[in-house]
Structures are given as C-alpha cells and as structure tokens.
C-alpha cells in the first residue's frame, strides 16, 4: 500500500492491532459563551440562554468569490 499523504503515520496502518477496552475520552472543559443579558455561562451551541431566554444571533459565514485584485 502506498501512502503519499502520511495517514498511516498519523492514524496507524490497517494491519495494526488495536484494543477498544478502556477507550473513554479524557474529560475536558466544554466551550461556552457568556450571555450579554444575564452574564450566565451558556454552551457554545445554544441559540437561547436557558436562564433569561436571550436569543443569540446566528451569524452566517458568507463565502465570497475572490476578485482579480486579490491575486495581485
């Protein structure tokens, strides 16, 4: 098998034996944002504050086509 991208080095080869025992992820701190109305810590994916009901605006990432001036 040829691996020009180096995936086998990063993720291991298909022939490698693995064990799924005790494969629990390490606990970490979940990302959060601060509610501007009541200053509560709200999960990052929440669209509404569970404490005061403040609605977070959803920002869309509009993709723009590059212009000719951006290349020069």
Buried (B, 14 or more C-beta within 10 A) or exposed (E): EEEEEEEBEEEEEEEEEEEEEEEEEEEEEEEEBEBEEEEBEBEEEBEEBEEEEBEBEEEEEEEEEEEEEEEE
